Amino acid sequence: MPRITPERGAIITQYVTDCSTWRLTAEETAEYLASKGFPMDARTVKKYRAKIRASAGEWIAKLAMNKRNDYIAEYRKRADELEYCMYELCQIIKNKNTLPRIKVEAIGKIMDCSSRLSDLYDRAPVVAAIRDTNTIQQKQQEQKV
C-alpha cells in the first residue's frame, strides 16, 4: 500500500467528507474509495471520520476564540461567492447567443442567489448585533416615554 502523502490524504479526506454528506456507511465509503483508487477498510474510514470531526471542533473553537473575525470572514466569503454567481448569470443573460429558455432559467437562478444573499446578510453576526443593539435602544426609549 502506497504511503499516504499530504496530497493523497487531502483527497481521501474530501472523499470521506462527501460520503458522509451522502449518508454512506463506513463500508459503503470504503467501497467508494476503492473505486476511486484509494482502497481501505471500514475501520480506516472510521478513523478518517473521527479526524474530520476533531478538526471541525478545532475550527469552531478557533472561530469562537478570535473575536469573530474569522467567522465574519466566512460570511463574507459566502457573500462574495454568491455575488460572483450572480455576475456569471448576468453574463449569460447579456450574451446575445444565449437561448431564451436559458435566459429565463438564469433569471430564476439570479432571484435565488439574491434571496440567499439577503438571508446571508440578514444573519451575518455584525448585522445581527447591530439589529439587537438598535432594538434594545428602541425599547429603552419607548419605556422612557
C-alpha positions in Angstrom: 0.0 0.0 0.0 1.5 3.4 -1.0 2.4 5.9 1.7 -0.3 8.5 2.3 1.1 11.8 1.2 -0.5 15.1 2.4 -2.0 15.5 -1.1 -3.4 11.9 -1.1 -4.6 12.5 2.5 -6.5 15.6 1.5 -8.2 13.8 -1.4 -9.2 10.9 0.8 -10.5 13.3 3.5 -12.6 15.1 0.9 -14.0 11.8 -0.4 -14.8 10.7 3.1 -16.5 14.0 3.8 -18.5 13.7 0.6 -19.6 10.2 1.5 -20.6 11.4 5.0 -22.7 14.1 3.3 -24.3 11.4 1.2 -25.0 9.4 4.4 -23.0 6.4 3.2 -21.9 3.8 5.8 -18.3 3.2 6.6 -18.4 0.0 4.4 -20.1 1.9 1.5 -17.5 4.6 1.9 -14.7 2.1 1.8 -16.2 0.7 -1.5 -16.4 4.2 -2.9 -12.8 5.0 -2.0 -11.7 1.7 -3.6 -13.5 2.7 -6.8 -11.5 6.0 -6.8 -8.2 4.2 -6.3 -7.9 4.5 -2.6 -8.5 1.0 -1.2 -9.0 0.9 2.6 -11.2 -0.9 5.1 -14.2 0.4 7.0 -12.1 0.7 10.2 -9.7 3.2 8.5 -12.7 5.1 7.1 -14.0 5.5 10.7 -10.6 6.9 11.8 -10.8 9.5 9.0 -14.3 10.4 10.1 -13.0 10.8 13.7 -10.2 13.1 12.5 -12.7 15.1 10.4 -15.0 15.6 13.5 -12.0 16.6 15.6 -10.9 19.2 13.0 -14.4 20.6 12.8 -14.3 21.0 16.6 -11.0 22.8 16.4 -12.3 25.0 13.6 -15.4 26.0 15.7 -13.2 26.7 18.7 -10.9 28.8 16.7 -13.8 30.8 15.3 -15.2 31.3 18.8 -11.9 32.4 20.3 -10.8 35.0 17.8 -13.3 37.8 18.4 -15.4 36.7 15.4 -13.1 38.0 12.7 -12.7 34.5 11.0 -16.4 33.9 11.5 -17.3 37.1 9.8 -14.7 36.4 7.1 -16.5 33.1 6.3 -19.8 35.1 5.9 -18.0 37.5 3.6 -16.6 34.6 1.6 -20.1 33.1 1.1 -21.4 36.5 0.1 -18.6 37.0 -2.4 -19.3 33.6 -3.9 -23.0 34.4 -4.3 -22.2 37.8 -5.9 -19.8 36.1 -8.3 -22.5 33.6 -9.3 -24.9 36.4 -9.9 -22.3 38.1 -12.1 -21.8 35.0 -14.1 -25.6 34.5 -14.5 -25.9 38.1 -15.7 -23.2 37.5 -18.3 -25.3 34.5 -19.6 -28.3 36.8 -19.9 -26.3 39.5 -21.6 -24.9 37.1 -24.2 -26.8 37.5 -27.5 -26.2 33.8 -28.3 -28.0 32.6 -25.2 -31.3 30.8 -25.9 -34.4 32.5 -24.4 -35.2 29.4 -22.3 -31.7 29.5 -20.8 -32.1 33.2 -20.1 -35.3 32.6 -18.2 -33.5 29.9 -16.1 -30.7 32.3 -15.4 -33.1 34.9 -14.3 -34.6 32.4 -11.9 -31.2 31.5 -10.5 -30.4 35.2 -10.1 -33.5 35.5 -8.0 -32.4 32.5 -5.9 -29.0 34.0 -5.4 -30.4 37.3 -4.5 -32.7 35.8 -1.9 -29.8 33.7 -0.4 -27.6 36.8 -0.3 -30.2 38.8 1.5 -30.7 36.0 4.0 -26.9 35.7 4.5 -26.6 39.5 5.1 -29.5 39.3 7.5 -27.9 36.6 9.5 -24.4 38.0 9.5 -23.1 38.3 13.1 -22.4 42.1 12.7 -25.8 42.8 11.2 -27.5 40.8 13.9 -25.5 42.6 16.7 -26.4 46.0 15.3 -30.1 45.0 14.9 -30.1 43.7 18.5 -28.5 46.9 19.8 -31.0 49.1 17.9 -33.9 47.0 19.2 -32.7 47.3 22.8 -32.2 51.1 22.4 -35.6 51.5 20.8 -37.3 49.6 23.7 -35.5 51.7 26.3 -36.6 54.9 24.6 -40.2 53.6 24.4 -40.1 52.8 28.2 -38.9 56.4 28.9 -41.9 57.9 27.1 
